[in-house]
Amino acid sequence: MTRDPIADLRRIAFLLERANEATHRVRAFRTAANTLAALPSGELAERVRDRTLRELAGVGDVTARCVVESLAGEEPVYLRRLLATEGVDLDAEATALRTALRGDCHTHSDWSDGGSPIEEMALAAVELGHEYLVLTDHSPRLKVARGLTASRLRQQLDHVAQLNAALPEGFRILTGIEVDILADGSLDQEEELLARLDVVVGSVHSGLGDDRAKMTRRMLTAIANPHLDILGHCTGRMVSSRPAGVTGPGDRGHRARTRAESDFDADAVFAACAAHDTAVEINSRPERQDPPKRLIRRALEAGCRFAINTDAHAPGQLDWQRFGCERAARCGVPADRVINTWTADDLLTWAHR
């Protein structure tokens, strides 16, 4: 049986990201995979035969051993152990909700603070069975996350158009942004560009300790903006330290430890979301779990739609939707209230309403 050692290395990296393992482990396997992918045809087999794999920059003892095992037609021991220690299965309700999801509306690439190119994120989404991936890199005011200026965002739009022409039929990258909600409630990007994007996620990243009245006004102003489609991680809380797997240059932007929820009038904010048909994000990141379940229930009672998103910064994190589905299912959120159970065309029709 033949195996692809580069695919095995990338699969290991994916599983490490999904399991929230240390960043340096993820980087070791992705770096080795990229190094080997750049070799001329036949050189990999020659190096294995001559035992010179370790002479390549970015290939260590563990990754070299995986390559040797894979080229011999064996499942690498490292990969086998990861597969044998995967997490527990979802319960029936969460599984049904996860199965209903067609895409992810909040993801990042190495254009801002993500750790992987857009292409890698898209191909990982294809492997997970997604029909679309909304690319939502940060806006310019979030400098710690290398937020995209208007000029860089225009370049990204052109790049995405080229990628879509080469991706498998039936899958597409949708354009988007995670735009900062500024202190006055305005959105941190040019109106013309916001109008061009397929999906706009708006999140508060600064002034998270503002008093209740100020934060409520700020959020209500943003929700009333016709360009805003999804209210991202609405409380801004962090329930644990940042996860591993974020390997991009903006990694330092994700080093927050625990952080309390922002204080705002949840009833007023969710009523506005329902009135303006702005979806409330159920953020699936393990360190966020935002909003907490009590607020998911209040948003549901208010008549809000939801988006179960990963906020992924690496390919393996795209499989974190299961965490959001578990929390949504426990709060009784039905699939027909979740916008990313829709087809891409239906999602676009709603977003461009």
N, C-alpha and C positions, 0 to 999 in steps of 0.2 A: 504494500500500500504506500502510495506517495503522499507526502505532506508538504505544505508550504511553510518553511520556517519563519518567514517574515510575517505571514498571517498569524502564526502561533504566537510570536512575540507581541503582536498588536492585540491579540485576544487576551493575553496575560495582562497587558497594560489596562485594557478595558475592565477586566474583572477586578483588578486592584483598585481602580478608580471607583468602581461601583461599591466595593467593600470598604471604601473610605480609608485605604491604607496610606502609608507615608508617601509624601510627594517624591522623595528621592528614589523610591522603588519604581514608581510609575515612570519617572523620567528615564531610568536606566533601560527599561524595556522599549520605550518609544524611541529613545535615541539610537539604540542598537538596531531597531527595525528600520529607521530612516537611513542609517549608515549602510546597512546591507542592501537596501532597495536601490541605492545609488551605485552599486558595483556593476561593472560590465558583465554581460552574460557569461556564465561559466566560472567567474572568479570565485564565487562563494564555495562551490564544490571543490575547487582547487585548494582553497585555503583550509577547508575542513580536512582534505586529504593530507595537506602538508603541515597541518597543525599550526597555522599562522593566523587564525581568527583573532587571537588576542592582540595582535599587532595593530589592529584597526582601532582608531580612536572611537570611544563610545561603546566598545564591546568588552564586557568583563567576563569573569569566570562563569558566573551563573547564566548569563545570556548566551555565552558560547556553548555551554553544556546543553542548553535548550535547543540551539541550532543543530548541534551534532545529533541529538536524539530525533529531532524532527526530520532531518535529511535521511536518517536511517529508517524512516517510516513509522517511528514510534511516537506516541503522544508524549510530549515532554513531561517529566515527573512533576515539575513546578506547576504546569497547567493542570495536570491530573489532580494534584492536591487542592488547588483552588476550586475546581469544579466539585470536588468531594465535600467541601466545607461551605458551600453556598448557603444563603439564609433560608429561613422557613418559608413555606408557601403562603400566599395570601388566602384569606378566607373567601367564601363564595361571593359576597357582595363586593368586596374590593377587587376581586378578580374580574367580575363582570364589568365593573367600571373601568378598570385598566384595559380590558379587551375592547371597550367601546371607544377609547381614545384613538384619534387618527393622527395626531401631531402634537407638537410642543410649541407653545407661544412665547417662550422666554429662554433664550440661549445666548451664549457669548463665544467669541472666537479670539484668536490672537491679534485681531485688529484692535481690541481694547485689552481687557485683563484676562481673557481666556488663555488656555495653554496649548490650543491646537488650531491649525488652519481651518477655514470654513469647510474645505473639501472633506477633511477627516470627520468633522462634526456631521456633515450631511450623510456620508457613507455609513457612519455608525447609526444614524437615524433610520436609514434604509434597512440595515440589518435587524433593527428592532421592530420593523414592520410599519413604521410611520409612513404616511402619505405626504407629509410636509413638515418643514422645520422653519420656524420663524426666527430669523437672526436679529437679535436685539442688543447690539453692543452699546456701550454707554455714551452719554452725551458730553459735550466739551467741558462743562464746569467740574466734572468729576475727574480732575487731573490725575489723582492717584491711581485711577483705573484706565488711564490713557484714553479718556473719552474722545470721541470722534468730532473734529471740527466739521463745519458744513462742507468744506472742500474734501476732506477725507471720506465723509459719508457719501458724497457724490461718486467718488472713486469706487467705494464699496458697492454701490448700486450697479455700476457698470460691470464690476467683477462678478457679482452674483448673476447678472444676466448671462455672462459667458459660461459660468458654471452650470446654470440650468440647462443650457443647450447640450451639455455633455453628460448630465446625470441620467440614471435609468428612467425609462418611461414610467409614468405613473407616480413619480416623486418630484417635488420641487421645493426650492428654498423660497420662502416668502420674506420680503424685506421688512425691516422693522427697526425699533430702537427701544432701549430702556432710557427714557428721558427723565432727567432730574426734575422734580417738582420744586421750584425755587421758593424762596421765603415769602414771596407775594402770591404764590400759587400759579405763576406762569410756567410754561414748559421750556426747557433749555435747548431749543433748536429753532431754526428758521421755520416760519409758518409754511413757506413754499415746500420745504423738504418734508415736513410732517404730513402735508397733504399728499405727497407722492408715495409715502410708505404704505405698505399693506396693513401693518398692525403697529400700534403705538402703546407701549407699556409705560406707565408713569409711576415713579417711586420717589419717596423722600429719602435722601441719603445724608442730609445735613440738618443741623438744628433739631435733632431728634428729641431733645429735652425741652423744646418750646412748651409754653404753658398751654393748657387745654383749649382755651378760646382761640389763641393764635394758630395752633395746629389744625383745629377744626376749620377755621376760615381758609387756611392754606389749602387743605384738601378739598373743600367744597368748590373753591375757585378752579382748581385743576380738573375736577370731575365735570364741571360745567363746560370745559373747553371741548369743542366738537371734535378735536383731533384725538383725544384720549379714548382708547378702547378698553384698557385693562388697568386697574389700580393694583400696582405691584406691592408685595410684602408690606401690608398696610401698617403694621405696628412697629416695624423696624427692629423687632426683638432678636436677640441671639440667646439661645438656650444652652449653647456649649461653644467650645473653641472652634475655629474654622476647620473644615475638613481638609484632608489631603487631596492631591490630584490637581490642584490649581498651580500650573507651572509657568504661567505667562509672566511678562514683565510687570504686570500690575498686581502680582501676588500679594504684595504688602498691603493692598487695599482690603484684604480679607482676613486680617489677623485679629479682628475683634474677639474678645473673650465673651463672657456672658454680658447681655445688655437688656435693660428693662424695656418694656413696651412704651411706645409714645402714648401720651395721654390726649385723647380726642373724644368728641361726642360720637360714639359708634352708631347710635340710632340715626342721627342726622346724616352722617356720612353714607351709611348703607341705604337710607331713603333716597339720597341724591343719586347713588349708583343705580338704583332701581329706576328712578325717574328718567335719568339720562341714558339708560341701557348700557352702563359701563360695567364690565365684568369685574368681579373681585377675584384676585389671584389666590389660589391655595398653593403656596410655595412649598415645594417638596424637599428642599434642602434640609438634611438632618439637623444642622445647627440653627436653622431658622424656625421651622414648624410654624409658619406664619400665614394666616392668623391662627391664634389658639382656637381650640374647638368651640369654646363658648361663643366666640365671635363668628365662626362659621355658621353656627346655628342661628345667630341673630341676623346675619346677612341672608340666610335662607328664608327666615320668617319675613324679612323685609321685601322678598321677591326678587333678589339679585340673581344674576347669572354668575357663573364661576369659570375660571380657567385653571386647570390643574397643570402647573408648569414645574419644570425642574430648576430653572435658573442655572443650567449646566454651564460649567466653565471647562469641561473636558469630556471626551466622548463617553467614557464609562458612566459619567453622572447623568447621562440621558436616560438611564434605566431607573433613576430615582423617582420617576412618576408613581411607582408603586407605593411609596411612602405617602404621597399626597392622596392617592386613591384610598389608602387605609383610613386616613383621617376624615376624608370626605364621606366615606361609606359609614363610618361610625356616627357621623352627624346627620345621616339620612339624605345626603345630597343625591338627587336622581340624575341619571345620565343626560336627560333632556334639558337640564339646567347648566350643562357644562359645554362651553363653546367649542372646545377642541375635540368633541365627539362628532363635530360637523365635518363635511367635506371641505376641501380648500376653497372651492367656489362659493359654498354657503358662508364660510367664514369671511371671505372677502366681501360678499354682498352685505353682510351685517356690518363689517368694519367701515365700509364706504357709504353707509346709510346717510 
